[in-house]
Amino acid sequence: QVQLVESGGGLVQAGGSLRLSCAASGRTFSRYAMGWFRQAPGKEREFVAAINWSGGSTYYADSVKGRFTISRDNAKNTMYLQMNSLNPEDTAVYYCAAVETRTSDYYFTRRQYDYWGQGTQVTVSS
C-alpha cells in the first residue's frame, strides 16, 4: 500500500496562489493514479483534479479549471496542485488520494480511490 502526506496549505488572500504537495511512500508511486479532493465545512468532499500514472492525462472540476494545475514527479514520489486566482469559495481541507492502476486512466469519484492523506487546510480570505 501507499502512505500519503499533504503539505503546503495555509492562509492566503483572495487572488493569491498556493502550491500543495502530496508526498507518497510505500509502493512504487508510478503504479498509482492520483487525485485531489476538498471538503469545506458542512459540505461533502468534492473532486478537484485528477492525474494518471504518467502525468500525461489530467482532468479538473469545472470550478477550478483554468486556475488550478495538477502535476506529478514520479522520480520524487510527489504530486502537486498549483492553485492560482484563489477565492474564498476555495477554502477547504484539501486531500490527496491514490488508486493502484494498470491503465492510463484517471479517476474522479471518491469511491474509486483506495488511499487518502490526512488533509491540509487552505483558507482564502476576502
Secondary structure, 3 states (H helix, E strand, C coil): CEEEEEECCEEEECCCCEEEEEEEEECCHHHEEEEEEEECCCCCCEEEEEECCCCCCEEECCCCCCCEEEEEECCCCEEEEEECCCCHHHCEEEEEEEEECCCCCCCCCHHHCCEECCCEEEEEEC
